[in-house]
Amino acid sequence: MRRRWFPLGLPLLFFACAPVEPPVPAARVDAGTVTAQAPAPEVEAVPAESARALRSAWQATAPAPSDDGGVTHATAPALLGVMEDPEDAGSALSLSLEPSLSQSTEALPGEEEPQVITESEVPVLELGPDGEPLIDVEDSATDDAIAQASDGGSVVGVDDDEDSVAEAPLTEADAGMEPYAIPYAPDAGSLRVRRSIAVRSEPRQDSPSLGTVAQDMRVKWQGAMRGPDCDTWVQLQPRGWVCERYLEQNFREPRVRPLPRVEEGALTPGVYARVVGHRVRAYPSLALARRKKKGVLLKGSVTVKLRGQVKVGRRTFWRTSDGQYFEARVLREHRPSDFSGLDAEALASLPMPFGWAQSRSAPRTDVVVRKAPDARAERETTLPPRTLVSVRELSPDGQWVRIAEDHWVARDDLHVAWSLASPSIVEPGARWLDVDLEAQTLIAYEGDRPVYATLISSGKPGTDTPEGLFRIWVKFAEADMTGTMGKASYRVATVPWTMFFEGDFALHTAYWHDRFGEPVSHGCINLAPKDARALYGWTTPEVPAGWSMVHAMPDDPGTWVRIRGQAHEAPKKRRKGAPIVATVRDL
């Protein structure tokens, strides 16, 4: 299996239910925060000693790991050397799809059934004099910058510097450069970024890239200096240097916004759709789409981000974020999950350990609660999927969990969140993430205090999420993802809030499914949109407003990510009815 990421240099549904214990409602979480807005009801706490004993019993009765043992990576160093950028990328990435005889109908891992697009949810594009849609400059600006991926799939920084001069080594004379007068009018209110461009750590082209500032942002500056590769290097706020040729003075006030841009009340930064059918073509213009001329025949499974619709007579066409056109009949909309985890205030009122009640063998069915730890015991009640419950006691055989007096749930019907101490390498009080592959949970910590907890989807059988201790090394507001499933290929457009922690393995949004709690990915850690957005803003390296990508640096290292355990495939049954449990390598 080979995966490639093409990162774009752009710019919580907690199921309501009635659990046995008083429920802890999922507080609404603002993007980039882990602070609740509504208090949760008090629940009887489990003593710390009892919690430790319960944890020990849980581990002692855990099933033996599978033979494959998952994929274990060596512990990552505190910060690897800064990755050198390749030659600058100057133009936006097109679909770059190879010719194919037919369009693959194979779905993405965990993909829900796409829905017919509701036309009212996609804006109607106004046509210009040439008959082509008019696109708002500000809305389209952040689609212009693209980060390249190396042949090995590793992600590299965006430089978008196609007109740059040849690099020159920094000489001793250059090392003593004097500050240079800012070449802008005194009353200039801001500097407009003419195109998405890499922000350098020092005023020279060969210095490490800190990240990418998006096109059309109006930024502040704090100084300027002559350099070997540019007449004037401008120092931006809050940090970094950009050559003045990519900036222009603007008399309006500075204006930057967090990326990706999300409309109020929306889950994701746009509407996404999967291309369906056979021999589907993508067209470079509306005129060619109407005439069905010069279209590119798509290969594999393709998901696109929609920008707007154009109605021509009885036909409707959609324009994608990369400027391609499709007929409406070949698109099916993805509906992002509304699920979300628990924030700091909710966790402070909830005793740990706790769990989400969700069957591994039938995740969408209610979980049966029995009066005794026995499959033949009388049924007490049922719980909707993802109901929050307390974890009070483990049966002697380790197969049943008491969630309240005379209320027992099968162990395989729970995803338990345990409060654990931070790894010794993590500084006291520092932020870090703990991912439990067996339970399919993620907990964010500040030191030893949990401040966010949620369900995730790690890799499915045949694709592996690496186990070990890593650091987030680069973050992207949005990233294109490509890869293969067997002999079929796939391309997923503009995956929001992507955080790479090991090569091209990342934590990111999965807007195409609602199977959190199940291992279904290609190896990355899938998050619901609300969770990914909150964690993207909470983790480091910090992404300045208006930046579409940022690298971890020695003075702003990435958040630690610990990945442990082993993911398990949902139990299956043989034709004769004998139940089996297949385990997968941790993904």
Wavefront OBJ file of the C-alpha trace (Angstrom):
o trace
v 0.000 0.000 0.000
v 1.388 3.351 -1.036
v -0.024 6.638 0.117
v 0.762 10.136 -0.973
v -0.260 13.407 0.542
v -0.402 16.609 -1.430
v -0.854 19.202 1.306
v -2.523 22.382 0.222
v -0.728 25.555 1.182
v -4.052 27.250 1.979
v -4.517 29.817 3.819
v -18.931 17.576 19.188
v -22.391 14.496 17.509
v -22.364 13.152 21.025
v -25.395 10.921 20.941
v -28.056 12.108 23.346
v -29.182 9.185 25.413
v -30.218 8.029 28.866
v -27.362 6.016 30.348
v -27.672 4.160 33.591
v -25.548 6.730 35.393
v -26.410 10.436 35.058
v -25.277 11.409 31.558
v -22.467 13.805 30.833
v -23.549 15.908 27.875
v -20.888 16.721 25.336
v -20.246 20.397 25.764
v -20.002 22.450 22.629
v -16.375 23.129 21.818
v -15.027 26.154 20.023
v -12.370 25.426 17.448
v -8.946 25.499 18.941
v -10.075 25.257 22.551
v -10.631 22.562 25.090
v -12.791 24.661 27.390
v -16.389 23.635 27.954
v -19.231 26.106 27.872
v -21.700 24.122 29.979
v -21.098 22.310 33.282
v -21.680 18.577 33.468
v -23.642 16.988 36.328
v -21.662 15.501 39.157
v -21.078 11.754 39.083
v -19.736 9.589 41.867
v -15.974 9.376 41.472
v -14.025 6.137 41.418
v -11.214 6.162 44.022
v -7.736 6.359 42.518
v -6.646 3.071 44.097
v -9.726 1.317 42.753
v -9.086 2.770 39.314
v -5.500 1.460 39.350
v -6.653 -1.978 40.479
v -9.299 -2.001 37.772
v -6.693 -1.076 35.177
v -4.404 -3.904 36.325
v -7.269 -6.397 36.159
v -8.207 -5.137 32.716
v -4.675 -5.653 31.401
v -4.376 -9.078 33.038
v -7.519 -10.329 31.305
v -6.840 -8.711 27.932
v -6.798 -11.086 24.949
v -3.399 -12.128 23.640
v -2.106 -9.856 20.847
v -2.214 -11.139 17.291
v 0.806 -12.657 15.617
v 1.469 -9.611 13.461
v 2.112 -7.534 16.578
v 1.304 -4.247 14.917
v 3.894 -1.870 13.553
v 6.251 -0.500 16.169
v 8.454 2.476 15.391
v 11.408 3.630 17.439
v 10.812 6.467 19.840
v 11.075 9.728 17.971
v 13.698 12.260 19.093
v 12.550 15.534 20.586
v 12.852 17.221 17.229
v 14.352 15.900 14.031
v 16.501 18.142 11.895
v 14.528 20.698 9.943
v 13.571 19.249 6.607
v 15.078 21.008 3.610
v 12.569 22.313 1.099
v 12.848 21.211 -2.531
v 12.531 23.507 -5.484
v 9.721 25.968 -5.134
v 6.246 25.033 -6.329
v 4.684 27.720 -8.390
v 1.263 26.634 -9.569
v -1.838 25.101 -8.132
v -2.199 21.344 -8.282
v -4.739 19.985 -10.739
v -6.379 16.595 -10.442
v -3.420 15.089 -12.317
v -5.476 11.981 -13.001
v -4.265 9.311 -15.378
v -6.472 7.970 -18.177
v -8.555 4.956 -17.233
v -11.108 2.711 -18.855
v -13.632 3.153 -16.103
v -14.337 4.889 -12.824
v -13.804 2.678 -9.780
v -16.833 2.332 -7.509
v -14.795 1.095 -4.534
v -15.496 3.238 -1.495
v -12.996 4.847 0.820
v -12.331 3.032 4.087
v -15.295 3.471 6.390
v -17.126 5.597 3.846
v -20.799 6.203 4.484
v -23.278 6.070 1.634
v -23.006 9.454 -0.146
v -26.217 11.448 -0.547
v -27.603 13.276 -3.531
v -26.439 16.869 -3.261
v -28.987 19.409 -2.096
v -28.576 22.204 -4.601
v -29.574 24.863 -2.095
v -26.462 24.038 -0.056
v -24.102 24.983 -2.889
v -23.986 28.591 -4.138
v -24.965 29.393 -7.706
v -22.032 30.934 -9.577
v -22.564 34.089 -11.579
v -21.394 33.906 -15.190
v -19.078 36.508 -16.679
v -19.101 37.972 -20.226
v -17.130 34.992 -21.506
v -19.705 32.523 -20.226
v -17.429 31.203 -17.507
v -18.269 31.497 -13.775
v -17.017 34.521 -11.876
v -15.113 33.487 -8.751
v -14.720 35.796 -5.757
v -11.006 36.556 -5.410
v -10.989 36.391 -1.637
v -12.852 33.073 -1.573
v -10.540 31.482 -4.116
v -7.226 32.941 -3.019
v -6.391 30.261 -0.528
v -6.754 27.558 -3.187
v -3.717 28.833 -5.082
v -0.851 27.542 -2.939
v 0.065 23.878 -3.025
v 2.644 21.919 -1.074
v 4.453 19.179 -2.944
v 5.038 15.621 -1.781
v 8.256 13.768 -2.412
v 8.323 10.439 -4.232
v 8.478 8.663 -0.890
v 5.288 10.320 0.280
v 6.848 12.672 2.822
v 5.386 16.126 3.070
v 7.475 19.158 2.323
v 6.969 22.881 2.759
v 5.307 25.259 0.353
v 7.518 27.845 -1.220
v 5.461 28.965 -4.187
v 8.470 30.977 -5.291
v 8.656 30.196 -9.007
v 10.223 33.524 -9.903
v 12.945 33.379 -7.288
v 16.505 34.025 -8.303
v 19.213 31.450 -7.948
v 20.252 30.884 -4.368
v 23.510 32.414 -3.258
v 25.515 31.331 -0.248
v 25.582 33.692 2.685
v 29.003 35.305 2.902
v 30.720 36.838 5.923
v 29.857 40.247 4.565
v 26.211 39.241 4.312
v 26.243 38.012 7.905
v 26.617 41.590 9.144
v 23.728 43.051 7.134
v 22.351 46.297 8.483
v 18.616 46.900 8.847
v 17.165 48.478 5.742
v 14.556 51.232 5.562
v 11.079 49.810 5.035
v 10.223 50.495 1.378
v 6.550 51.276 1.991
v 4.612 54.472 2.502
v 4.412 55.548 6.154
v 0.610 55.505 6.075
v 0.360 51.971 4.635
v -1.956 50.124 6.981
v -0.830 46.631 6.040
v 0.992 44.522 3.490
v -1.110 42.314 1.219
v 0.361 38.918 0.411
v 0.251 38.688 -3.362
v 0.472 34.891 -3.425
v 0.811 32.142 -0.870
v 4.478 32.052 0.017
v 6.891 30.357 2.385
v 7.907 32.350 5.453
v 11.654 31.971 6.080
v 13.301 31.766 9.482
v 16.060 34.149 8.340
v 16.303 36.763 5.571
v 17.715 34.435 2.928
v 16.239 31.893 0.552
v 18.135 28.869 1.868
v 17.016 29.306 5.469
v 14.457 26.834 6.889
v 10.802 27.455 6.139
v 8.638 28.250 9.164
v 5.430 27.719 7.241
v 3.237 29.366 4.627
v 1.243 32.588 4.769
v -1.826 32.524 2.530
v -2.576 34.749 -0.435
v -4.541 37.970 0.111
v -3.922 38.121 3.847
v -3.130 41.665 4.980
v -0.288 41.350 7.439
v 1.735 43.556 9.778
v 5.491 43.969 9.470
v 8.215 44.976 11.886
v 11.377 45.540 9.886
v 13.317 44.969 6.690
v 16.812 43.934 5.619
v 18.797 43.454 2.435
v 19.721 39.880 1.613
v 21.588 37.740 -0.907
v 18.471 36.486 -2.716
v 16.157 39.494 -2.581
v 16.540 43.271 -2.710
v 14.545 43.581 0.510
v 13.494 40.949 3.020
v 10.517 42.010 5.152
v 10.080 40.711 8.686
v 6.433 39.852 9.308
v 4.507 39.678 12.548
v 4.465 37.459 14.508
v 7.627 35.959 12.970
v 9.551 35.126 9.820
v 10.794 36.768 6.646
v 9.293 37.133 3.151
v 10.834 38.728 0.061
v 9.195 42.059 -0.712
v 8.382 40.993 -4.292
v 5.508 38.916 -2.862
v 4.089 41.808 -0.822
v 2.385 45.055 -1.713
v 1.387 47.985 0.473
v -2.276 48.317 1.325
v -3.991 51.248 3.031
v -6.554 49.065 4.808
v -6.119 47.641 8.273
v -4.389 44.250 8.665
v -6.702 41.286 8.170
v -5.827 37.679 8.838
v -8.158 34.798 9.634
v -7.713 31.236 10.825
v -7.512 28.696 8.034
v -9.313 26.801 6.702
v -12.235 29.174 6.544
v -15.409 27.665 8.017
v -18.822 29.282 7.740
v -20.723 29.782 10.989
v -22.585 26.617 11.942
v -20.755 24.456 9.402
v -18.801 21.330 10.320
v -16.240 21.552 7.514
v -14.770 24.263 5.252
v -17.036 23.351 2.360
v -19.169 20.719 0.662
v -17.509 17.501 -0.495
v -18.741 14.949 -2.991
v -17.670 11.609 -4.393
v -17.558 11.018 -8.125
v -19.701 7.998 -9.045
v -20.435 6.069 -12.229
v -18.374 4.776 -15.134
v -16.164 6.613 -17.610
v -16.586 9.905 -15.761
v -14.658 12.880 -17.076
v -13.479 16.106 -15.469
v -13.530 19.209 -17.668
v -11.236 22.270 -17.406
v -13.963 24.812 -18.261
v -17.742 25.150 -18.272
v -17.814 25.564 -22.043
v -15.944 22.295 -22.571
v -18.112 20.534 -19.988
v -21.266 21.604 -21.856
v -19.822 20.277 -25.099
v -18.251 17.215 -23.437
v -14.904 18.042 -25.004
v -11.324 17.569 -23.726
v -12.356 15.921 -20.484
v -9.929 13.862 -18.404
v -11.149 10.311 -17.833
v -10.898 9.649 -14.114
v -9.155 6.714 -12.509
v -10.001 5.177 -9.145
v -12.110 6.649 -6.366
v -12.209 10.462 -6.486
v -13.601 12.884 -3.916
v -13.817 16.597 -4.695
v -14.571 19.812 -2.846
v -17.356 21.857 -4.435
v -17.129 25.609 -5.008
v -20.457 26.304 -6.684
v -23.046 25.246 -9.232
v -24.021 26.526 -12.655
v -27.387 25.788 -14.220
v -27.546 25.662 -18.003
v -31.053 24.858 -19.164
v -31.984 21.561 -17.526
v -28.387 20.634 -16.834
v -26.459 21.460 -13.650
v -22.675 21.573 -13.431
v -20.484 21.900 -10.366
v -17.124 23.618 -10.147
v -14.583 22.050 -7.798
v -11.958 23.759 -5.649
v -9.281 23.028 -8.258
v -11.274 24.480 -11.158
v -12.620 21.259 -12.657
v -16.242 20.853 -13.818
v -18.563 17.870 -13.398
v -22.158 17.198 -14.304
v -24.409 16.980 -11.260
v -25.494 13.427 -12.034
v -22.024 12.010 -11.295
v -21.630 13.568 -7.824
v -22.838 12.323 -4.444
v -22.428 14.474 -1.339
v -20.546 13.359 1.757
v -22.297 14.223 5.028
v -19.682 14.870 7.762
v -20.199 13.355 11.189
v -21.561 15.577 13.955
v -19.928 13.444 16.654
v -17.571 15.121 19.123
v -15.632 14.269 22.237
v -15.570 15.641 25.771
v -13.722 18.809 26.733
v -11.886 19.778 29.918
v -14.904 20.837 31.956
v -16.908 17.736 31.079
v -13.946 15.493 31.937
v -13.448 17.236 35.276
v -16.974 16.190 36.266
v -16.703 12.666 34.922
v -15.017 9.858 36.900
v -12.290 7.955 35.109
v -12.234 5.369 33.815
v -15.366 5.802 31.751
v -16.369 4.396 28.407
v -18.473 4.810 25.311
v -20.951 1.970 24.898
v -20.561 0.843 21.292
v -20.550 -2.727 20.042
v -17.510 -3.792 18.031
v -19.451 -6.453 16.138
v -22.475 -4.239 15.361
v -21.487 -0.604 16.033
v -24.790 0.877 14.899
v -27.019 -1.270 17.125
v -27.997 -0.682 20.738
v -25.799 -2.194 23.443
v -27.504 -4.734 25.692
v -27.222 -4.235 29.456
v -27.777 -7.331 31.629
v -28.515 -7.761 35.324
v -25.545 -10.078 35.864
v -22.184 -10.739 34.152
v -23.554 -13.527 32.013
v -24.810 -13.607 28.438
v -27.801 -15.649 29.645
v -28.713 -13.174 32.385
v -31.909 -11.156 32.183
v -31.762 -8.064 30.022
v -31.981 -4.861 32.052
v -32.052 -2.272 29.274
v -30.296 -1.192 26.087
v -28.091 1.818 25.390
v -27.838 3.759 22.135
v -24.393 3.674 20.483
v -21.805 6.020 22.044
v -23.645 6.344 25.341
v -21.265 7.459 28.091
v -21.080 5.071 31.062
v -19.011 4.637 34.205
v -16.584 1.715 34.477
v -17.051 0.362 38.050
v -15.984 -3.264 38.156
v -14.622 -6.064 35.995
v -16.027 -9.587 36.246
v -13.612 -12.353 37.377
v -13.309 -13.689 33.829
v -12.663 -10.181 32.483
v -15.498 -10.374 29.948
v -18.097 -8.162 31.648
v -18.016 -4.628 33.053
v -20.333 -3.274 35.745
v -21.488 0.224 34.885
v -23.990 0.565 37.760
v -25.638 -1.607 40.391
v -26.851 -4.808 38.679
v -26.043 -3.350 35.252
v -23.406 -5.247 33.254
v -22.133 -4.697 29.722
v -19.941 -7.021 27.652
v -16.314 -5.888 27.554
v -16.308 -5.859 23.759
v -19.206 -3.384 23.826
v -17.160 -0.694 25.565
v -14.439 1.723 24.467
v -12.775 2.642 27.751
v -10.828 5.851 28.418
v -8.150 5.420 31.100
v -6.337 8.279 32.800
v -2.604 7.570 32.533
v 0.610 9.272 33.585
v 2.591 11.158 30.992
v 5.696 9.571 29.419
v 8.935 10.495 31.167
v 10.168 12.340 28.078
v 7.240 14.797 28.247
v 8.019 17.893 30.305
v 5.864 18.442 33.405
v 2.635 20.192 32.490
v 3.277 19.945 28.734
v 0.551 19.067 26.259
v 0.533 15.580 24.753
v -1.814 13.086 23.115
v -2.423 9.449 24.067
v -3.961 7.165 21.427
v -5.228 3.730 22.503
v -5.571 1.597 19.383
v -7.357 -1.264 21.151
v -10.015 1.042 22.606
v -10.003 3.404 19.585
v -9.791 6.412 21.893
v -7.695 9.575 22.055
v -7.078 11.616 25.203
v -5.372 15.019 25.219
v -3.433 15.876 28.370
v -1.810 18.846 30.007
v 0.725 17.050 32.166
v -1.298 14.308 33.878
v -4.626 16.142 33.582
v -6.931 14.989 30.759
v -8.480 17.936 28.937
v -10.115 16.280 25.913
v -11.253 12.742 25.081
v -12.854 11.269 21.998
v -13.242 8.246 19.732
v -11.002 7.798 16.689
v -10.662 5.482 13.699
v -7.213 4.015 13.188
v -6.058 1.692 10.430
v -7.994 -1.280 9.144
v -6.596 -4.757 8.376
v -3.646 -4.570 6.010
v -2.749 -0.976 6.771
v -0.947 0.012 9.940
v -0.890 2.952 12.295
v 2.612 3.005 13.790
v 2.996 2.453 17.523
v 5.486 4.525 19.459
v 6.182 8.031 20.696
v 6.253 10.797 18.097
v 5.989 14.559 17.715
v 3.772 16.493 15.355
v 6.259 17.813 12.823
v 4.064 19.750 10.404
v 0.452 20.948 10.308
v -1.686 21.833 7.273
v -4.991 23.655 7.177
v -5.978 21.376 4.290
v -4.239 18.583 2.399
v -5.042 16.482 -0.643
v -4.626 12.750 -0.049
v -3.927 10.024 -2.581
v -3.194 6.333 -2.276
v -4.151 2.843 -3.357
v -6.525 0.142 -2.116
v -5.314 -3.080 -3.677
v -5.232 -2.388 -7.394
v -7.543 0.624 -7.130
v -6.401 4.180 -6.470
v -8.104 6.968 -4.580
v -7.841 10.735 -4.309
v -9.494 12.702 -1.510
v -9.673 16.478 -1.819
v -8.645 19.021 0.797
v -8.709 17.055 4.045
v -8.994 19.733 6.784
v -6.971 20.095 9.985
v -4.157 17.668 9.187
v -1.342 17.051 11.689
v 1.544 14.822 10.573
v 3.333 12.961 13.362
v 5.402 10.283 11.558
v 6.319 10.618 7.896
v 3.013 10.767 6.046
v 0.969 9.353 8.945
v -1.331 12.035 10.314
v -4.202 12.901 12.581
v -6.865 14.432 10.355
v -10.557 14.930 9.726
v -12.504 12.187 7.979
v -15.524 13.967 6.476
v -16.558 10.861 4.528
v -17.604 8.557 7.398
v -19.094 8.339 10.876
v -17.439 5.134 12.074
v -15.385 6.561 14.904
v -14.628 3.789 17.363
v -13.838 1.371 14.522
v -10.431 0.792 12.835
v -11.211 1.648 9.206
v -8.482 3.994 7.910
v -5.439 3.492 5.699
v -3.163 3.963 8.696
v -3.799 7.553 9.692
v -5.850 8.505 12.732
v -9.279 9.693 11.605
v -11.083 12.308 13.690
v -14.583 13.733 13.517
v -14.552 17.310 12.164
v -15.261 19.008 15.522
v -12.520 16.978 17.227
v -9.941 17.620 14.507
v -10.644 21.343 14.519
v -10.310 21.603 18.304
v -7.091 19.565 18.436
v -5.553 21.416 15.482
v -5.804 24.667 17.417
v -4.693 23.112 20.717
v -1.596 21.232 19.583
v 1.767 22.663 18.643
v 3.414 23.949 16.550
v 1.105 26.924 16.813
v -0.370 28.076 13.503
v -0.521 31.890 13.230
v -3.769 33.299 11.866
v -3.521 33.597 8.099
v -1.007 30.761 7.760
v -2.001 27.602 5.911
v 0.915 25.459 7.073
v 3.529 25.500 9.813
v 6.642 23.436 10.594
v 7.728 22.454 14.075
v 10.914 24.280 15.052
v 13.344 24.006 17.997
v 11.691 26.987 19.705
v 8.169 25.712 18.888
v 8.341 21.904 18.879
v 5.387 19.726 18.025
v 3.065 18.116 20.552
v 4.049 14.608 21.691
v 1.816 11.796 20.403
v 1.937 8.391 22.103
v 0.331 5.543 20.171
v -0.065 2.203 21.927
v -2.069 -1.000 21.988
v -3.339 -2.996 19.084
v -6.424 -2.414 17.001
v -8.876 -5.268 16.679
v -11.096 -6.056 13.747
v -14.790 -6.404 14.541
v -15.739 -9.980 15.486
v -17.017 -12.033 12.578
v -18.890 -15.296 12.310
v -18.101 -18.387 10.296
v -20.800 -19.911 8.157
v -21.347 -22.571 10.829
v -21.961 -19.835 13.365
v -18.774 -20.207 15.431
v -17.657 -16.695 16.450
v -14.088 -15.661 15.735
v -12.135 -12.494 16.430
v -9.630 -11.351 13.834
v -7.019 -8.887 14.954
v -5.293 -6.389 12.752
v -1.930 -4.757 12.898
v -2.232 -1.474 14.719
v -3.160 1.289 12.378
l 1 2 3 4 5 6 7 8 9 10 11
l 12 13 14 15 16 17 18 19 20 21 22 23 24 25 26 27 28 29 30 31 32 33 34 35 36 37 38 39 40 41 42 43 44 45 46 47 48 49 50 51 52 53 54 55 56 57 58 59 60 61 62 63 64 65 66 67 68 69 70 71 72 73 74 75 76 77 78 79 80 81 82 83 84 85 86 87 88 89 90 91 92 93 94 95 96 97 98 99 100 101 102 103 104 105 106 107 108 109 110 111 112 113 114 115 116 117 118 119 120 121 122 123 124 125 126 127 128 129 130 131 132 133 134 135 136 137 138 139 140 141 142 143 144 145 146 147 148 149 150 151 152 153 154 155 156 157 158 159 160 161 162 163 164 165 166 167 168 169 170 171 172 173 174 175 176 177 178 179 180 181 182 183 184 185 186 187 188 189 190 191 192 193 194 195 196 197 198 199 200 201 202 203 204 205 206 207 208 209 210 211 212 213 214 215 216 217 218 219 220 221 222 223 224 225 226 227 228 229 230 231 232 233 234 235 236 237 238 239 240 241 242 243 244 245 246 247 248 249 250 251 252 253 254 255 256 257 258 259 260 261 262 263 264 265 266 267 268 269 270 271 272 273 274 275 276 277 278 279 280 281 282 283 284 285 286 287 288 289 290 291 292 293 294 295 296 297 298 299 300 301 302 303 304 305 306 307 308 309 310 311 312 313 314 315 316 317 318 319 320 321 322 323 324 325 326 327 328 329 330 331 332 333 334 335 336 337 338 339 340 341 342 343 344 345 346 347 348 349 350 351 352 353 354 355 356 357 358 359 360 361 362 363 364 365 366 367 368 369 370 371 372 373 374 375 376 377 378 379 380 381 382 383 384 385 386 387 388 389 390 391 392 393 394 395 396 397 398 399 400 401 402 403 404 405 406 407 408 409 410 411 412 413 414 415 416 417 418 419 420 421 422 423 424 425 426 427 428 429 430 431 432 433 434 435 436 437 438 439 440 441 442 443 444 445 446 447 448 449 450 451 452 453 454 455 456 457 458 459 460 461 462 463 464 465 466 467 468 469 470 471 472 473 474 475 476 477 478 479 480 481 482 483 484 485 486 487 488 489 490 491 492 493 494 495 496 497 498 499 500 501 502 503 504 505 506 507 508 509 510 511 512 513 514 515 516 517 518 519 520 521 522 523 524 525 526 527 528 529 530 531 532 533 534 535 536 537 538 539 540 541 542 543 544 545 546 547 548 549 550 551 552 553 554 555 556 557 558 559 560 561 562 563 564 565 566 567 568 569 570 571 572 573 574 575 576 577 578 579 580 581 582 583 584 585 586 587
